[in-house]
Amino acid sequence: MTALNAAVFVLLLGAAVCLLPMRNAVHAGVGILSQLMAVALVWAAAIPILAGGAPVVGELAWAYPVGTLKVRLDALGAFFLVWSLPMTVLGGIYAVGYLRPYFKSTRHVGLHYALLNLTSLSFVLVYTADHALIFLLGWETAALAAWLLVIWDYTNQKVRFAGFNYLVSTHIGLIFLVAAFMILYTHSGSWDLGSFGQWLRNNAGAERNLVFLLLIASFGLKSAFFPFHSWLPRAHAAAPAHVSALMSGVIHKAGLYALVRFVFLIGKPDEWMGWFLIGFSALSALIGALYTVGQRDLKRLLGYSSTENVGIAGIGFGVGCLGLSWGNASLVAIGFAGGLLHVLNHAFFKCQLFYAAGAVYQATHTVDMEKLGGLSRLMPWTSLSFILGGVAIAAMPPLNGFTSEFVIYSGLFTSAPIGVWAKVAFCATGALLAFVGAVSALSITRAFGVVFLGTPRDRSVAPPAEVSRWMLAPMGVHGIGVVALGVIPVLGFKLVQGPASIALRTLPGPAGDVLQPIATTLTWIGMVSGGLVLLIEVLIWLRSRVGSPTASSHVTWGCGYGAPNSRMQYTGSSFSSDFSARFRGMMVMLRRQKVPTGYFPAESYLITDCVDAVERRLFSVIGHGDASASDLSKRLHEDDPRVAFAAALIGIVVIAGVLMLVSGPLQ
């Protein structure tokens, strides 16, 4: 526990020093150095636990009604901590290049690095909390720090609105979480998560079901499951690129951690909980993937893909939940190992993609795909980073996205003795997951082709140059992780073995060595992936050696037209127009145009964009509600005291009625 206490102290001290009046370069150095020290301390505590060591526990006596504050770092918390803090360090390094224009200005960059330190601190609190109040403190610290990081460019009205949207959404989730904790405290008489788990295991019924649904709503808002996702694309489009990367890849993984933690606390969930989790997650994966195809903003596209990928991880957790309900050890191991492995893999390739998108914005000052093109020649390293992350996010071998989804597929197409209808549902979910993968491949092909291939589409965009090494270095580290976890997937599996073992220990009987077959399968996948990488390298080498030196290049045949221009290329909208038309019931497309008129039209344009149906409907309801309330206020003459008296009396009667229904008539 000493190492974790020291990590907390170092992060707080680093944040405090970053607020002092110093040069911005010193602020950045202090922030990165303090985070590196915290990573070393956290690794010293977490790695032995992942290697099979005992959990680390600590207590601090406190007055009533808080009671004894408890912290406990087990294999599940250690798994999330061991990569969350290093990725935050990489985000801080990337920020040195991304925020370079502010370093010589009067803007206080130290505040930004102090917030990154607080973000790392929130991970330590949430992933080690064994007391509800510590968990809530870490939860709220992460939310407020992320909000302040999102609104870095606060002078922009769109950025302020996106930050407000995120702040409201995350606090609605907090209300659900507090409500669930209050119910658990009422019945258990304690704020300890262990006491919560004891009550949840021994009291199946309506109240446990209510707590489960409240927790799902809270964690769904945190991790941006559909339909709680509407804050996500706005926040990602508004935030600096490294903040978007950390939010998607790291910060909001806390919601998935909490989901798995409380499933473990329940012990043996009801069967409907597993099916609900699979259906809820499958819908998120489907809608998130569909929305990526219609976006013209590169960062919004990546934001929707986060909803897709948390849904994929959730499907794995749902399979594991059903395994706990049925007492099937193999499904428990495959489901939770596959889901957690996908959480890790998503963190690697999603951060890499956001860093590449940030490099595009830094170089061109836009992420509107319809204005970009031909960047691969001018930004080769950024282009390579994006295509690596794109292949991984589309779950194609030999990169890491394929390995985790393969494990989830193996759980869905299980040979375990389960019911016929359960197998049918699993197969249908597997088919939907395959469709989601195909849509993801379409989306990333569209994004890479439009942004990095072809020629520039808008002359107002300045010709870009490759970004600084401060930004390329984190992309390179994530790229190495994407390849390593794909070619040697056992590395990732070693990290998830401990958390999967926690789930297996909740089963009533001996589970046996059900994790070994998964490790063997991943070893074979790694060998095949490694062979594929080697084959690609050999082919590239042979092409460079054998290729004809006299080969000449020329423009593409233009059907006899002698003056081709950039407008003759596919745009992002035209690339996906046929697909979008087939799913127009789910994808709301807005069309703005000015039709050319006359023989010599001065100006014309056509702009299409896919808008969020949930957000659009939500704002419509709020607008109608505001108008209805205003109209009702005018009709009731709200300045009349008799109206206020009548409203108060009705409220008292309603409250009394509710109390009588809950606890019976007054004695």
C-alpha positions in Angstrom: 0.0 0.0 0.0 3.0 2.3 0.6 3.7 2.5 -3.2 0.1 3.5 -4.0 0.1 6.1 -1.2 3.3 7.5 -2.6 1.8 7.6 -6.1 -1.1 9.6 -4.8 1.2 12.1 -3.1 3.4 12.5 -6.1 0.4 13.2 -8.4 -1.0 15.8 -6.0 2.4 17.4 -5.5 2.9 17.5 -9.3 -0.5 19.1 -9.8 0.2 21.7 -7.2 3.6 22.6 -8.7 2.1 22.9 -12.1 -0.2 25.7 -10.8 2.8 27.8 -9.7 3.8 30.8 -11.9 6.6 29.3 -14.1 7.4 29.0 -17.8 5.0 26.7 -19.6 7.8 24.4 -20.7 8.6 23.9 -17.0 5.0 23.2 -16.2 5.0 20.4 -18.9 8.2 18.9 -17.6 6.9 18.8 -14.0 3.6 17.3 -15.1 5.2 14.5 -17.2 7.9 13.8 -14.6 5.4 13.4 -11.8 3.3 11.1 -13.9 6.3 9.0 -14.8 7.1 8.6 -11.1 3.5 7.7 -10.3 3.6 5.0 -13.1 6.7 3.5 -11.6 5.1 3.4 -8.1 1.8 2.0 -9.4 3.6 -0.7 -11.4 5.5 -1.7 -8.3 2.2 -2.4 -6.6 0.2 -3.8 -9.6 2.5 -6.1 -11.5 3.1 -8.5 -8.6 -0.7 -8.8 -8.2 -1.1 -9.6 -11.9 1.7 -12.2 -11.5 -0.4 -14.0 -9.0 0.3 -12.2 -5.8 -2.2 -11.4 -3.0 -4.3 -8.2 -3.2 -3.1 -5.1 -1.5 -5.4 -3.7 1.2 -5.5 -0.6 3.4 -7.8 1.0 6.0 -8.3 4.5 7.5 -10.6 4.9 10.5 -13.2 7.7 10.0 -16.1 9.1 12.0 -19.7 8.0 11.6 -21.5 7.7 9.2 -18.6 7.2 6.9 -17.0 4.4 8.9 -13.7 2.9 8.1 -12.4 3.9 4.7 -11.1 0.9 2.8 -9.0 0.4 -0.3 -8.2 -2.8 -2.0 -6.2 -3.5 -5.2 -6.9 -6.9 -6.7 -6.2 -8.3 -10.1 -9.1 -6.4 -11.8 -8.0 -3.0 -10.5 -4.4 -3.8 -11.2 -5.2 -4.7 -14.8 -6.8 -1.3 -15.4 -4.1 0.6 -13.5 -1.2 -1.0 -15.2 -2.0 0.6 -18.6 -4.2 3.6 -17.7 -1.4 5.7 -16.1 1.2 5.1 -18.8 -1.3 6.1 -21.5 -2.0 9.3 -19.6 1.8 10.0 -19.6 1.8 9.5 -23.4 -1.1 12.0 -23.7 1.0 14.5 -21.7 4.0 14.0 -24.1 1.7 14.4 -27.1 0.3 17.7 -25.6 3.8 19.2 -25.7 3.6 19.2 -29.5 -0.1 19.8 -29.8 -0.2 22.8 -27.4 3.1 24.2 -28.7 1.4 27.5 -29.9 0.3 28.2 -26.3 3.7 27.6 -24.8 5.0 31.1 -25.7 1.7 32.8 -25.0 0.3 34.1 -21.7 -2.0 31.0 -21.5 -1.3 28.9 -18.3 -0.5 25.5 -19.7 0.3 24.3 -16.2 -3.4 24.0 -15.4 -3.8 21.6 -18.3 -1.0 19.3 -16.9 -2.4 19.6 -13.4 -5.7 18.3 -14.7 -3.9 15.4 -16.3 -2.4 14.6 -12.9 -5.8 14.7 -11.3 -7.1 12.3 -14.1 -4.3 9.8 -13.1 -5.2 10.3 -9.5 -8.9 9.5 -10.2 -7.8 6.2 -11.7 -5.9 5.2 -8.5 -9.0 6.1 -6.4 -11.6 4.3 -8.6 -9.6 1.2 -9.3 -8.5 0.7 -5.6 -11.7 1.8 -3.9 -13.4 -0.7 -1.5 -15.6 2.0 0.0 -18.5 3.8 -1.8 -17.4 7.3 -0.9 -13.8 6.8 -2.2 -15.3 5.3 -5.4 -17.6 8.4 -5.8 -14.7 10.8 -5.1 -12.6 9.2 -7.8 -15.6 9.0 -10.2 -16.4 12.7 -9.7 -12.7 13.8 -9.9 -12.4 12.1 -13.3 -15.6 13.7 -14.5 -14.7 17.3 -13.5 -11.1 16.9 -14.7 -12.2 15.6 -18.1 -14.8 18.4 -18.4 -12.1 21.1 -17.8 -9.8 19.4 -20.3 -12.6 19.3 -22.9 -13.2 23.0 -22.7 -9.5 24.0 -23.2 -10.6 26.2 -26.1 -13.4 27.8 -24.0 -13.7 31.0 -26.1 -15.4 28.9 -28.8 -19.1 28.7 -28.2 -19.4 25.2 -29.7 -16.7 23.9 -27.3 -18.5 25.4 -24.3 -21.7 23.7 -25.4 -20.0 20.4 -25.9 -18.5 20.7 -22.4 -21.8 21.6 -20.9 -23.4 18.6 -22.6 -20.8 16.3 -21.2 -21.0 17.7 -17.7 -24.8 17.3 -17.6 -24.6 13.8 -19.0 -22.0 12.6 -16.6 -23.9 14.0 -13.6 -27.1 12.4 -14.7 -25.0 9.2 -14.5 -23.8 10.2 -11.1 -27.4 10.5 -9.9 -28.2 7.0 -11.0 -25.0 5.7 -9.2 -25.8 7.5 -6.0 -29.3 6.2 -6.1 -28.0 2.6 -6.4 -25.5 3.1 -3.6 -28.2 4.6 -1.3 -30.4 1.5 -1.8 -27.4 -0.8 -1.1 -26.4 1.2 2.0 -30.0 1.1 3.3 -30.0 -2.7 3.1 -26.4 -3.5 4.0 -25.8 -0.8 6.7 -22.3 -0.2 5.4 -20.6 1.8 2.6 -18.1 -1.0 2.0 -18.3 -2.6 -1.5 -17.8 -6.0 0.1 -21.0 -5.5 2.2 -22.8 -4.4 -1.0 -21.7 -7.6 -2.6 -22.9 -9.7 0.3 -26.4 -8.2 0.1 -26.5 -8.5 -3.7 -25.5 -12.2 -3.5 -28.1 -13.1 -0.9 -31.1 -11.0 -2.0 -32.2 -11.8 -5.5 -35.5 -10.1 -6.4 -37.0 -6.8 -7.5 -34.7 -4.5 -5.5 -31.6 -6.2 -6.8 -33.0 -5.9 -10.3 -33.6 -2.2 -9.7 -30.0 -1.7 -8.5 -28.7 -3.5 -11.5 -30.6 -1.3 -13.9 -29.6 1.9 -12.1 -25.9 0.8 -12.3 -26.3 -0.1 -16.0 -27.7 3.4 -16.7 -24.9 5.1 -14.8 -22.1 3.0 -16.3 -23.7 3.2 -19.7 -23.6 7.0 -19.5 -20.0 6.9 -18.4 -18.8 4.6 -21.2 -21.2 6.0 -23.9 -23.3 3.0 -24.6 -26.3 3.6 -27.0 -28.6 5.5 -26.3 -26.6 7.3 -23.6 -23.9 8.2 -26.1 -25.0 11.6 -27.5 -22.5 13.6 -25.4 -19.6 11.6 -26.9 -19.2 12.8 -30.5 -19.6 16.5 -29.5 -17.0 16.2 -26.7 -14.5 14.5 -29.0 -15.0 17.0 -31.8 -14.4 19.9 -29.3 -11.6 18.6 -27.1 -7.9 18.7 -27.9 -6.8 15.5 -29.7 -4.9 14.0 -26.7 -7.9 14.7 -24.4 -10.2 12.9 -26.9 -7.7 10.0 -27.0 -7.6 9.8 -23.2 -11.4 10.1 -22.8 -12.1 7.4 -25.3 -9.2 5.1 -24.6 -8.7 5.5 -20.9 -11.0 7.7 -18.8 -14.3 6.2 -19.8 -13.0 2.7 -19.4 -13.9 3.3 -15.7 -17.5 2.6 -16.6 -16.6 -0.8 -18.0 -14.4 -1.5 -14.9 -17.3 -0.6 -12.6 -19.7 -2.8 -14.7 -17.4 -5.8 -14.3 -16.7 -5.1 -10.7 -20.4 -5.1 -9.7 -21.1 -8.2 -11.8 -18.4 -9.9 -9.7 -20.0 -8.6 -6.6 -23.4 -10.0 -7.6 -21.7 -13.4 -7.9 -24.5 -15.3 -9.6 -26.5 -12.9 -11.7 -30.0 -13.7 -12.9 -30.1 -15.1 -16.5 -32.0 -12.0 -17.8 -29.1 -9.8 -16.7 -26.7 -11.5 -19.1 -29.2 -11.4 -22.0 -30.0 -7.8 -21.2 -26.3 -6.9 -21.3 -25.7 -8.8 -24.6 -28.7 -7.0 -26.2 -27.8 -3.6 -24.8 -24.2 -4.0 -26.0 -25.1 -5.4 -29.4 -27.4 -2.5 -30.1 -24.5 -0.1 -29.1 -22.1 -1.9 -31.4 -24.5 -1.8 -34.3 -25.6 1.9 -34.0 -22.1 3.1 -33.3 -20.7 1.3 -36.4 -23.5 2.7 -38.6 -23.0 6.2 -37.5 -19.3 6.1 -38.3 -20.1 5.7 -42.0 -22.0 9.0 -42.3 -19.6 11.4 -40.5 -17.6 14.0 -42.3 -15.8 15.1 -39.1 -12.9 12.7 -38.5 -13.0 13.1 -34.7 -16.8 12.6 -34.6 -16.3 9.4 -36.6 -13.8 8.1 -34.1 -16.1 9.1 -31.3 -19.0 7.0 -32.6 -16.6 4.1 -33.1 -16.0 4.2 -29.3 -19.7 3.4 -28.8 -19.2 0.5 -31.2 -16.3 -0.9 -29.3 -17.6 -0.6 -25.8 -20.6 -2.5 -27.2 -18.2 -5.2 -28.5 -16.6 -5.5 -25.0 -20.0 -5.5 -23.4 -21.0 -8.5 -25.5 -18.1 -10.4 -24.0 -19.1 -9.4 -20.5 -22.7 -10.5 -21.3 -21.4 -13.9 -22.3 -19.4 -14.1 -19.0 -22.4 -13.0 -17.1 -24.5 -15.8 -18.6 -21.7 -18.2 -17.7 -21.9 -17.2 -14.1 -25.7 -17.6 -14.2 -25.4 -21.1 -15.7 -22.4 -22.2 -13.7 -20.4 -22.7 -17.0 -16.7 -22.1 -16.3 -15.6 -22.0 -19.9 -18.1 -19.2 -20.8 -17.1 -17.2 -17.8 -13.4 -17.4 -18.7 -14.0 -16.7 -22.4 -16.5 -13.9 -21.9 -14.6 -11.9 -19.3 -11.2 -12.6 -20.8 -12.4 -11.6 -24.3 -14.1 -8.4 -23.1 -11.2 -7.2 -20.9 -8.7 -8.0 -23.7 -10.8 -5.9 -26.1 -10.9 -3.1 -23.6 -7.0 -3.1 -23.6 -6.8 -3.4 -27.3 -9.2 -0.6 -27.9 -7.2 1.7 -25.6 -4.1 1.1 -27.8 -5.7 1.5 -31.3 -8.2 4.3 -30.4 -5.5 6.5 -28.8 -3.4 6.0 -31.9 -6.2 7.0 -34.2 -7.1 10.1 -32.2 -3.4 11.1 -32.2 -3.3 10.7 -35.9 -6.5 12.8 -36.3 -4.9 15.4 -34.0 -1.8 15.5 -36.2 -4.1 16.1 -39.3 -5.8 19.0 -37.4 -2.4 20.5 -36.3 -1.1 20.5 -39.8 -4.3 21.6 -41.7 -6.4 23.2 -39.1 -9.4 21.1 -40.1 -10.8 17.6 -39.6 -13.5 18.0 -42.2 -12.8 15.1 -44.5 -14.5 16.8 -47.5 -11.7 19.4 -47.4 -8.8 17.0 -47.1 -7.0 14.6 -49.4 -3.5 13.5 -50.4 -2.0 13.8 -47.0 0.0 10.5 -47.2 2.6 12.1 -49.4 3.2 15.0 -47.0 2.6 13.2 -43.7 3.8 9.7 -44.2 4.3 8.8 -40.5 0.8 10.1 -39.5 -0.6 8.2 -42.5 1.1 4.9 -41.4 -0.1 5.4 -37.8 -3.7 5.9 -39.0 -3.8 2.9 -41.2 -2.3 0.7 -38.5 -5.0 1.8 -36.1 -7.6 1.5 -38.8 -6.7 -2.1 -39.6 -6.8 -2.9 -35.8 -10.2 -1.2 -35.2 -11.7 -3.2 -38.1 -10.6 -6.4 -36.4 -8.4 -7.6 -39.2 -5.3 -9.8 -38.7 -2.5 -9.5 -37.9 -3.2 -6.7 -35.4 -4.6 -6.6 -31.9 -8.3 -5.9 -32.6 -8.6 -9.3 -34.3 -7.3 -11.3 -31.3 -9.8 -10.0 -28.7 -12.8 -10.2 -31.1 -11.7 -13.8 -32.0 -12.0 -14.7 -28.3 -15.5 -13.1 -28.1 -16.5 -15.0 -31.2 -15.3 -18.3 -29.7 -17.6 -17.6 -26.7 -20.6 -16.9 -29.0 -20.0 -20.1 -31.1 -19.4 -22.2 -28.0 -19.7 -26.0 -27.9 -20.8 -25.8 -24.2 -24.0 -27.7 -23.4 -26.5 -24.8 -23.4 -30.1 -24.6 -24.6 -31.1 -24.6 -28.3 -32.5 -21.1 -28.2 -29.5 -19.8 -26.3 -27.3 -21.1 -29.1 -29.6 -19.5 -31.7 -29.3 -16.2 -29.9 -25.5 -16.5 -29.6 -25.2 -17.3 -33.3 -27.4 -14.3 -34.2 -25.2 -12.1 -32.0 -22.1 -13.5 -33.7 -23.6 -12.6 -37.1 -24.4 -9.1 -36.0 -20.8 -8.8 -34.7 -19.5 -9.8 -38.1 -21.7 -7.2 -39.8 -20.4 -4.6 -37.3 -16.8 -5.6 -38.3 -17.7 -5.2 -42.0 -19.2 -1.7 -41.4 -16.1 -0.7 -39.4 -13.9 -1.8 -42.3 -16.0 0.3 -44.7 -15.8 3.3 -42.4 -12.1 3.2 -41.9 -11.5 2.6 -45.6 -13.6 5.6 -46.4 -11.8 7.8 -43.8 -8.3 6.8 -44.9 -9.0 7.0 -48.6 -10.6 10.4 -48.4 -8.1 12.0 -46.0 -4.8 10.5 -47.0 -5.2 9.4 -50.6 -6.1 11.4 -53.8 -5.4 15.1 -54.0 -6.4 18.0 -51.8 -10.1 18.9 -52.1 -10.0 22.5 -50.9 -7.4 25.0 -51.9 -8.1 27.1 -48.8 -6.4 24.3 -46.7 -2.7 25.1 -46.5 -0.3 22.3 -47.7 0.6 20.4 -44.5 3.9 19.1 -43.2 4.7 16.3 -40.8 4.1 17.1 -37.2 6.7 17.3 -34.5 8.4 14.3 -32.8 6.6 15.1 -29.6 3.4 14.1 -31.4 4.9 11.2 -33.4 6.5 9.5 -30.4 3.2 8.6 -28.7 1.8 7.4 -32.0 4.8 5.2 -32.4 4.5 3.7 -28.9 0.8 2.9 -29.5 1.7 1.5 -32.9 4.2 -0.9 -31.4 1.5 -2.0 -28.8 -1.0 -2.6 -31.6 1.4 -4.8 -33.5 2.8 -6.6 -30.4 -0.6 -7.5 -29.0 -1.6 -8.8 -32.4 1.5 -10.9 -33.1 2.0 -11.9 -29.4 -1.5 -11.9 -28.1 -0.5 -14.0 -25.1 1.0 -10.8 -23.7 -2.4 -9.3 -23.3 -3.9 -12.5 -22.1 -1.4 -12.7 -19.3 -2.9 -9.4 -18.1 -6.5 -10.6 -18.1 -5.9 -14.0 -16.6 -6.0 -12.5 -13.0 -9.4 -10.7 -13.5 -10.9 -13.8 -15.2 -9.7 -15.9 -12.3 -11.7 -13.6 -9.9 -14.9 -14.4 -11.9 -14.1 -18.2 -11.9 -13.7 -18.1 -8.1 -17.3 -17.0 -7.7 -18.5 -20.3 -9.2 -19.7 -22.9 -6.6 -17.6 -25.8 -7.8 -14.0 -26.2 -9.1 -13.6 -24.5 -12.5 -10.7 -26.5 -13.7 -8.0 -25.2 -16.0 -10.4 -23.4 -18.5 -8.0 -20.6 -19.2 -5.3 -22.8 -20.8 -7.3 -23.5 -24.0 -7.7 -19.8 -24.6 -3.9 -19.2 -24.1 -3.2 -22.1 -26.6 -5.6 -20.6 -29.2 -4.0 -17.2 -28.8 -0.6 -18.7 -29.2 -1.6 -20.2 -32.6 -3.2 -16.9 -33.6 0.1 -15.1 -32.7 2.1 -17.6 -34.8 -0.2 -17.1 -37.8 -0.2 -13.3 -37.4 3.6 -13.3 -37.0 3.9 -15.3 -40.2 1.6 -12.9 -42.0 3.7 -9.9 -40.9 6.9 -11.6 -42.0 5.3 -12.4 -45.4 4.2 -8.8 -45.9 7.8 -7.6 -45.1 9.3 -10.1 -47.5 7.0 -9.0 -50.3 7.8 -5.4 -49.7 11.5 -6.2 -49.7 11.2 -8.2 -52.9 9.2 -5.4 -54.6 11.9 -2.9 -53.8 14.6 -5.3 -55.1 12.9 -6.7 -58.2 10.8 -3.7 -59.2 11.6 -2.4 -62.7 13.7 0.8 -62.5 12.3 1.9 -65.8 8.7 1.9 -64.8 7.1 5.3 -65.5 4.0 6.8 -63.9 1.2 8.9 -65.5 -2.1 10.3 -64.7 -5.1 8.0 -64.4 -7.1 7.5 -67.6 -9.9 10.1 -67.5 -12.1 8.9 -70.4 -10.6 11.4 -72.8 -11.1 14.4 -70.5 -8.0 16.5 -70.5 -8.5 18.7 -67.4 -9.2 16.6 -64.3 -9.5 18.4 -61.0 -9.9 17.5 -57.3 -13.7 17.8 -57.6 -13.8 14.7 -59.8 -12.7 12.5 -56.8 -15.0 10.6 -54.5 -16.0 12.6 -51.4 -16.7 10.9 -48.1 -20.4 11.4 -48.7 -20.4 9.9 -52.2 -18.2 7.0 -51.0 -20.9 5.9 -48.5 -24.1 7.2 -50.1 -25.4 3.8 -51.3 -24.8 2.3 -47.8 -26.4 5.3 -46.1 -29.4 5.1 -48.3 -30.0 1.4 -47.3 -30.0 2.4 -43.6 -31.8 5.7 -43.9 -34.2 4.5 -41.2 -31.4 4.5 -38.6 -29.1 7.2 -40.1 -30.6 10.7 -40.2 -29.0 12.5 -43.1 -29.3 16.3 -43.3 -28.9 17.9 -46.8 -28.1 21.5 -47.4 -27.7 22.8 -50.9 -27.8 25.8 -53.2 -28.9 24.7 -56.6 -27.0 26.3 -59.6 -29.3 28.6 -61.6 -28.9 30.3 -64.9 -26.3 29.8 -67.6 -23.4 31.1 -65.6 -24.2 30.3 -61.9 -22.1 32.3 -59.4 -22.2 29.8 -56.5 -23.6 26.4 -55.7 -23.0 23.8 -53.1 -24.3 20.5 -51.7 -23.5 19.5 -48.1 -24.7 16.2 -46.5 -24.1 15.2 -42.9 -25.3 12.4 -40.6 -26.8 13.8 -37.4 -27.4 11.9 -34.2 -31.0 10.8 -34.0 -31.0 10.5 -30.2 -29.6 13.9 -29.7 -32.0 15.4 -32.3 -35.0 13.8 -30.7 -33.8 14.8 -27.2 -33.5 18.5 -28.2 -36.9 18.3 -29.9 -38.5 17.0 -26.7 -36.8 19.7 -24.6 -37.9 22.4 -27.0 -41.5 21.2 -27.0 -41.4 20.9 -23.2 -40.1 24.4 -22.8 -42.8 25.7 -25.1 -45.5 23.7 -23.2 -44.4 24.9 -19.8 -44.3 28.5 -21.0 -47.9 28.2 -22.4 -49.1 26.5 -19.2 -47.6 29.3 -17.1 -49.4 31.9 -19.1 -52.7 30.0 -18.7 -52.4 29.5 -15.0 -51.5 33.1 -14.2 -48.4 32.0 -12.1 -48.3 35.4 -10.3 -51.6 34.5 -8.5 -50.8 33.2 -4.9 -53.8 30.9 -5.0 -52.1 28.9 -7.7 -48.9 28.5 -5.6 -51.0 27.4 -2.6 -52.9 24.8 -4.6 -49.6 23.4 -6.2 -48.0 23.1 -2.7 -51.1 21.3 -1.4 -51.2 18.9 -4.3 -47.5 18.2 -3.8 -48.0 17.4 -0.1 -50.9 15.0 -0.9 -48.8 13.2 -3.5 -45.8 12.8 -1.1 -48.1 11.5 1.6 -49.6 9.0 -0.8 -46.2 7.7 -1.9 -45.1 7.3 1.7 -48.3 5.3 2.6 -47.8 3.1 -0.5 -44.2 2.3 0.6 -44.6 1.9 4.4 -48.3 1.5 4.9 -50.8 3.8 6.6 -49.8 5.8 9.7 -50.3 4.1 13.0 
